[in-house]
């Protein structure tokens, strides 16, 4: 069977391994989950049902319904300090759909895209799919950006830096200084910054800062998958210079066509729904995990998202096997990284499961 080289270059083996691990366990304590454990709030579900019942079921405009684009403009202005107007906004099939229309617009074959290591699995694979070359730059031990390492990988072919705060899988939240330095760096080399802000609502200390408020060549991507638990509805947005948006509309027109129309209407309600109680619950969960594990593992406090990226206390394979034997599912860090030094846990689960997981992890940390 002939398969294109671009697709052959993509690799799903890391994630497949996790699925295979999950299948082996019966009713596991599952800390591998990358989505919230709360449900979509009722008013948003009602709004989606209402949109379907009132026949908003056809194609929408490729760029998304005007009402939602206008709401996104206000949200970016008020919350992210990004000034934009409707023509800067494209409603996408969630963040993955956003990345899938951005990359073909900015990459020619062989162009390089800088990706921090560790990183969300999709970045590398999508860059490969669109003919680009992903260039890994290791984060520092505390998951902040190593600007010396970044400087060393820039070439004539570098087009963009993919940036994610709060970050999957580390929980790192970039502060104002780090973001200012990144903006300055990108300006110096005239690079796009693709800023994935999907976890922006999950910040536990300090505040979320959008690099798009400081740097004009930023493509800000966001969505509702994590903030409103709408992972299955596939709605998100991006904000970019209008010339670029026009090109991305062309790509969306022939690929996704539009984001799911009824859920675009529901997304308007989502933007007006206060989710801070859920975030507060997650803040408590991250404190529970940190207090329970910090004396047993080398780990940074998680500042955001719902993850910890924790150093293996001993041989990774042995450690993962011990987790499995205790019916505990975590994700090996090499799924997100060229290195195999850490594992990821998600705290988007019940307190009961978190307490059980802490007891197990405390126990197996000592079994060197
Ligand atoms: N970006 C990051 C950092 C993620 O962690 C995820 C999902 O886990 C995505 C993007 C994909 O999100 P969406 O459901 O909006 O496509």
Boltz pocket constraint, residues with backbone or C-beta under 6 A from the ligand:
constraints:
  - pocket:
      binder: B
      contacts: [[A, 34], [A, 93], [A, 94], [A, 95], [A, 96], [A, 97], [A, 120], [A, 122], [A, 164], [A, 166], [A, 167], [A, 168], [A, 196], [A, 198], [A, 222], [A, 223], [A, 224], [A, 225], [A, 231], [A, 235], [A, 236]]
      max_distance: 6.0
